[in-house]
Amino acid sequence: MGLIEFSKLPVNTLVGADWKTFKKITQGQHVAKGKKTKYRLTKCICRILSTMSGLQNRKYRKQLADKPLMHDPVFILGHWRSGTTFVHNIFAQDPRFGFTTTYQTVFPHYIMAMQWLFKPIMGWIMPSHRPTDNMELAPDLPQEEEFALHNTCPSTYYNFWIYPEKMQEYCDRFLTMKSATEEEINDFKEQFMKLVKVSLWNTAKLYRKSKKPEEQKLKYEDLHYLSKNPPHTGKVKTLVEMFPNAKFIYLMRNPYTVFESSRSFFTNTIAPLELHSIPLEQMEQNILRNYAELYDAYEEQKKYIPKGNLIEVKFEDIEKDAYGVTERIYKELNIPGWNVAEPAVLAYLEKKKGYKKNKYEYKPRTIQLVNEYCMRVLKDWDYEVLG
C-alpha cells in the first residue's frame, strides 16, 4: 500500500501535464465548489513542474525526433474491462516489446530527464494495487498510453475523467474521432509518435539495468512498441495511416460483465480525479452509449487493417487457455520470436494462477440496459441474451 490511498488523492493526474496542455484542457471548464482546492493544487504543481519540461524536449529533438521506428507496433484493442490489461502484461513478458510505463503515463514530460527524482517519489506514494480489480501497480510496469496522452495532448477522450459532464462530446471528438478537426487528428498523431519513441527509449534504458544478459543487449532499434489502449479501438483508420503494417489484437468480453466492471471503474476509480460530477444514471447511459459507438467505429474501420494483421479473440477463451491463445496470436499475426517469449510467458501465467478476479451478479437493471444498448454485440459474438 502506498502512502496515499487512491480514493483520497489531493490532486488529479493533470499534475504531470505540460502547461500548454493543462490550459487547453481546463480553460473555461466548470469546477464544482467542493473540487476547487483540488483544482488549484493540481494547477500549482503542474505550473511548477512544467518549468522543467524543456529538458526532455531538448533531449528528444537531439536523440529521437528524426530516429525511425524499426519494427511495426502491436496494438491491443477492446473496450475497457475486456481483459486488455491482462493480455498486455502477458505480451510484455516478451523482452522484444517496449511499452509505456505507469510512471510515464503520469509524468510523460519527465522520462528522458528528471525521472531519477520523480519516479522514486511516485513509487513511494502510489498504491501497490489497482483499486478496481487488484491488479499490481508499480512505476515501471506496463500501462495504457492514453493516460500519458492526456498529459501531452488536449485531443484525448480522457478529458472526461476530469470533466464528466462533457463525456459524450469527448467521445465524438476523441474516442471515435467522427467530429475531430484535422488539426486535432494531426496533434494526436504527432504526440502519439513522440510517446512511442520515448517509450522505446525508456524500455531500452530499463533493460540496461536488467539482471538478464539477453535483455541487457537490447537497444531502441531492437524493440517493437506494444500498445494497450482502449480508446485506440475507435481510431483504427488513423493508426493504420501512421503504421501501415501494424498488428492488431481485438478483445471481446461478455457485455454484461464489461458494463458492471466499467460502471465500478468509472464511478469509483475515476471519482477522485473529477473536478465536477454527474448522476449515476447519466454515467450508466454514457458508458453504454459510448460502448456501442466504440464497437460500431471499430467494426466500420477494421476494413483498413491489411489482411493477416488482425486477430479477434474472446476474453473468455483467454481465461480458459491463456497460453494456447497467446501462442495462436503469435502465429496467426506472424509475430516473430515465440520461442524466445514462451518461457517468460509461461512463468508469468504460473504466477497468476491464484489470482482471484471480481465476480459480478447481473442485476435486472444491468440486464435491461445492456439489452437496450448492446443487443447487436451479444448476437454478433454469440453471448447468451439474459432477461
C-alpha positions in Angstrom: 0.0 0.0 0.0 1.3 3.4 -0.9 1.5 6.5 1.3 -1.8 7.9 -0.2 -5.0 5.9 -0.9 -6.2 6.4 -4.5 -9.6 7.5 -3.2 -8.1 10.3 -1.2 -5.8 11.8 -3.9 -5.4 15.6 -3.2 -4.7 16.3 -6.9 -5.6 14.7 -10.2 -3.3 13.3 -12.9 -3.0 16.6 -14.7 -0.1 17.4 -12.4 2.1 15.8 -15.0 0.8 17.8 -18.0 2.8 20.5 -19.8 1.4 23.9 -19.1 0.1 24.4 -22.6 -1.9 21.2 -22.5 -3.2 22.0 -18.9 -4.5 25.4 -20.0 -6.2 24.0 -23.2 -8.0 21.2 -21.2 -9.1 23.4 -18.3 -9.9 26.7 -19.9 -13.5 27.7 -19.4 -14.4 24.5 -17.7 -16.8 24.1 -14.8 -15.2 23.2 -11.4 -17.6 22.2 -8.7 -17.5 24.1 -5.4 -16.1 21.1 -3.4 -13.4 20.5 -6.0 -11.8 23.9 -6.2 -9.0 23.1 -3.8 -8.0 20.0 -5.8 -8.0 22.1 -9.0 -5.9 24.8 -7.5 -3.4 22.4 -6.0 -3.1 20.4 -9.3 -2.7 23.7 -11.2 0.0 24.9 -8.9 2.1 21.7 -9.0 1.6 21.4 -12.8 2.9 25.0 -13.2 6.0 24.4 -11.2 6.8 21.0 -12.8 6.2 22.3 -16.3 9.1 24.7 -16.0 11.4 21.6 -16.3 9.6 20.0 -19.4 12.0 21.8 -21.7 14.8 19.5 -20.6 13.2 16.4 -22.2 12.1 18.4 -25.3 15.8 19.3 -26.0 16.9 15.7 -25.5 14.1 14.4 -27.7 14.9 16.7 -30.6 18.5 15.7 -30.4 18.2 12.0 -29.9 14.8 10.7 -31.1 12.9 13.2 -33.2 14.5 12.0 -36.5 15.0 8.4 -35.4 12.7 5.9 -37.3 10.8 3.0 -35.8 12.5 -0.2 -37.0 9.6 -2.5 -36.2 5.8 -2.5 -36.5 3.8 -1.9 -33.3 1.3 -4.3 -31.9 -2.0 -2.8 -30.7 -4.2 -4.5 -28.1 -7.8 -3.2 -28.6 -11.1 -3.6 -26.9 -13.5 -1.8 -24.5 -12.3 -1.1 -21.0 -12.6 -4.1 -18.7 -12.4 -6.5 -21.6 -9.1 -8.1 -20.4 -6.8 -5.7 -22.2 -4.6 -5.3 -19.1 -4.1 -9.0 -18.6 -3.2 -9.6 -22.3 -0.9 -6.5 -22.2 1.0 -8.0 -19.3 1.3 -11.4 -21.0 2.8 -9.9 -24.1 5.1 -7.6 -22.1 6.9 -10.7 -20.9 8.5 -10.8 -24.3 11.6 -8.7 -23.9 11.5 -7.5 -27.5 8.4 -5.4 -26.7 8.8 -1.8 -25.5 5.9 -0.2 -23.7 4.7 2.9 -21.9 5.2 2.6 -18.1 2.9 3.6 -15.3 5.4 6.4 -14.3 5.5 7.6 -17.8 1.7 7.9 -18.0 1.6 10.4 -15.2 4.9 12.2 -16.0 5.4 11.8 -19.7 7.5 15.0 -19.9 10.0 13.8 -17.3 11.3 10.5 -18.8 14.4 11.5 -20.6 15.2 14.0 -17.8 14.2 14.2 -14.1 13.0 10.5 -13.9 15.7 9.8 -11.3 13.9 12.2 -9.0 10.2 11.8 -9.6 10.0 8.1 -10.1 11.1 7.1 -6.6 8.7 9.6 -5.1 5.9 8.2 -7.2 6.8 4.7 -6.1 6.7 5.7 -2.5 3.3 7.4 -2.8 1.3 5.3 -5.2 -0.8 2.3 -4.1 0.6 -1.2 -4.8 -2.6 -2.5 -6.5 -5.3 -1.1 -8.7 -8.4 -0.5 -6.6 -10.8 -1.8 -9.2 -9.5 -5.3 -9.8 -6.5 -5.7 -7.5 -4.0 -5.8 -10.5 -0.5 -5.0 -9.4 0.8 -1.4 -9.8 4.4 -0.2 -9.9 6.1 2.7 -11.7 7.9 0.5 -14.3 5.0 -1.8 -15.1 3.2 -1.6 -18.5 0.3 0.9 -18.6 -2.1 2.1 -21.2 -0.8 5.2 -23.0 -4.0 7.2 -23.0 -3.1 8.4 -19.5 0.2 9.8 -20.9 -1.6 11.3 -24.0 -3.9 13.1 -21.6 -0.9 15.0 -20.2 0.6 15.8 -23.6 -2.3 16.3 -26.0 -5.7 18.0 -25.4 -7.2 15.8 -28.1 -7.9 12.8 -25.8 -11.1 11.1 -24.6 -9.8 11.0 -21.0 -10.6 14.7 -20.6 -13.9 13.2 -19.4 -12.2 11.8 -16.4 -11.7 15.4 -15.2 -14.9 16.8 -16.8 -17.6 14.0 -17.0 -20.3 16.5 -18.0 -18.7 16.5 -21.4 -18.2 12.8 -21.8 -20.3 12.5 -24.9 -18.7 15.4 -26.6 -15.2 13.9 -25.9 -16.5 10.6 -27.3 -17.4 12.1 -30.6 -14.3 14.2 -30.9 -11.6 12.0 -29.5 -12.8 8.4 -28.9 -14.3 7.8 -32.4 -12.9 11.0 -33.9 -16.0 11.4 -36.0 -16.2 15.1 -35.3 -12.5 15.8 -34.7 -10.9 18.5 -36.7 -7.9 17.9 -39.0 -5.8 19.9 -36.5 -6.9 17.7 -33.6 -6.1 14.5 -35.6 -2.7 15.8 -36.6 -2.0 16.8 -33.0 -2.8 13.3 -31.8 -0.6 11.7 -34.5 2.4 13.9 -33.5 2.1 13.4 -29.8 1.5 9.7 -30.1 4.5 9.2 -32.3 6.6 11.1 -29.8 5.2 9.0 -27.0 6.0 5.7 -28.8 9.6 6.8 -29.4 10.2 7.9 -25.8 8.6 4.7 -24.6 11.0 2.5 -26.6 14.0 4.7 -25.4 12.8 4.2 -21.8 12.3 0.4 -22.2 15.8 0.1 -23.6 17.1 2.1 -20.6 15.3 -0.2 -18.2 16.8 -3.3 -19.9 20.3 -2.0 -19.4 19.7 -2.4 -15.7 18.2 -5.9 -16.1 19.8 -8.9 -14.4 19.2 -11.0 -17.6 22.0 -10.8 -20.1 19.7 -11.3 -23.1 17.8 -8.2 -22.1 20.9 -6.1 -21.4 21.8 -6.4 -25.1 18.5 -5.0 -26.4 18.5 -1.4 -27.8 15.9 1.0 -29.1 16.4 -0.4 -32.6 15.5 -3.9 -31.5 12.2 -3.1 -29.8 8.6 -3.4 -31.1 6.1 -1.0 -29.4 3.4 -2.8 -27.5 0.2 -0.7 -27.2 -2.7 -1.4 -24.8 -5.2 1.4 -25.1 -9.0 1.0 -25.3 -9.5 4.5 -26.9 -7.4 3.3 -29.9 -10.3 0.9 -30.7 -12.2 3.8 -32.2 -9.4 5.2 -34.3 -8.1 2.2 -36.2 -8.0 4.2 -39.5 -5.7 6.8 -38.0 -3.4 4.2 -36.6 -3.1 2.4 -39.9 -2.3 5.7 -41.5 0.6 6.1 -39.0 1.7 2.4 -39.0 0.5 0.7 -42.3 1.8 -2.8 -41.3 0.9 -2.7 -37.5 -0.6 -5.8 -35.9 -4.0 -5.7 -34.1 -5.4 -7.9 -31.3 -9.1 -7.2 -30.6 -10.6 -8.5 -27.4 -14.3 -9.0 -26.8 -15.8 -9.9 -23.4 -19.4 -10.6 -22.3 -21.1 -7.1 -22.4 -23.0 -7.7 -19.1 -19.6 -8.2 -17.3 -18.0 -5.3 -19.1 -20.8 -2.9 -18.2 -20.8 -4.0 -14.5 -17.0 -3.6 -14.3 -16.9 -0.4 -16.3 -19.5 1.2 -14.1 -17.5 0.3 -11.0 -14.3 1.6 -12.6 -15.8 4.9 -13.9 -17.8 5.7 -10.8 -15.2 4.6 -8.2 -11.7 4.7 -9.5 -12.1 7.8 -11.6 -14.1 9.7 -9.0 -11.0 11.1 -7.2 -9.9 12.7 -10.4 -13.1 14.6 -11.2 -13.5 18.4 -11.0 -17.3 18.0 -11.1 -19.6 15.0 -11.1 -22.7 13.7 -12.9 -25.6 11.5 -11.6 -25.0 7.7 -11.7 -27.9 7.2 -14.2 -26.3 9.6 -16.6 -22.9 7.9 -16.2 -24.5 4.5 -16.9 -26.1 5.8 -20.1 -22.9 7.4 -21.2 -20.9 4.2 -20.7 -23.3 2.1 -22.7 -23.8 4.7 -25.4 -20.1 5.1 -25.9 -19.6 1.3 -25.7 -22.0 1.0 -28.7 -20.3 3.8 -30.6 -16.8 2.4 -29.9 -18.0 -1.0 -31.2 -19.5 0.5 -34.3 -16.4 2.6 -35.0 -14.2 -0.4 -34.8 -16.5 -2.6 -37.0 -16.5 0.2 -39.6 -12.8 0.9 -39.5 -11.3 -2.6 -39.3 -11.5 -2.9 -43.0 -8.4 -0.6 -43.2 -6.3 -3.2 -41.5 -4.3 -5.3 -44.1 -5.3 -9.0 -44.3 -3.4 -11.1 -41.8 -2.7 -8.2 -39.4 -5.8 -8.6 -37.2 -7.0 -11.3 -34.8 -10.2 -11.1 -32.8 -10.4 -13.1 -29.6 -13.0 -13.7 -26.8 -11.5 -13.0 -23.4 -13.4 -16.0 -22.1 -11.2 -18.1 -24.3 -8.1 -16.5 -22.9 -9.3 -17.2 -19.3 -9.7 -20.9 -20.3 -6.3 -21.2 -22.0 -4.1 -18.1 -21.9 -1.0 -20.0 -23.0 -2.7 -21.6 -26.0 -4.4 -18.4 -27.2 -1.2 -16.4 -26.8 0.7 -18.9 -28.9 -2.0 -18.8 -31.6 -1.9 -15.0 -31.7 1.9 -15.0 -32.3 1.5 -17.5 -35.1 -1.6 -16.0 -36.8 -0.2 -12.5 -36.8 3.2 -13.7 -37.7 4.9 -12.1 -34.7 8.4 -13.3 -34.6 10.2 -14.8 -31.5 7.6 -17.0 -29.8 10.4 -19.4 -28.9 12.1 -16.6 -27.0 8.9 -15.3 -25.3 7.5 -18.7 -24.4 9.4 -19.3 -21.1 8.7 -15.9 -19.7 5.0 -16.1 -20.7 4.7 -19.5 -19.0 6.4 -18.2 -15.9 4.1 -15.2 -15.7 0.9 -17.3 -16.2 2.1 -19.7 -13.5 2.3 -16.8 -11.1 -1.2 -15.6 -11.9 -2.9 -19.0 -11.3 -4.0 -18.0 -7.8 -5.3 -14.6 -8.9 -9.0 -14.0 -7.9 -10.9 -11.8 -10.3 -14.1 -9.9 -9.3 -17.3 -11.8 -9.6 -20.4 -10.0 -10.9 -24.1 -10.7 -10.4 -26.2 -9.2 -13.1 -28.9 -7.1 -11.6 -32.2 -6.6 -13.5 -31.2 -3.0 -14.3 -27.9 -4.2 -15.8 -29.7 -6.7 -18.0 -32.2 -4.2 -19.1 -29.6 -1.5 -20.0 -27.2 -3.9 -21.8 -30.0 -5.4 -23.8 -31.1 -1.9 -24.8 -27.8 -0.7 -26.0 -25.8 -3.8 -26.8 -28.1 -6.4 -28.3 -26.2 -6.5 -31.6 -23.0 -7.1 -29.8 -24.5 -10.0 -27.8 -25.8 -11.5 -31.1 -22.6 -10.8 -33.2 -20.5 -12.6 -30.6 -22.9 -15.4 -29.6 -23.3 -14.4 -26.0 -26.5 -15.6 -24.2 -29.1 -12.9 -24.0 -30.4 -12.6 -20.5 -33.8 -11.5 -19.3 
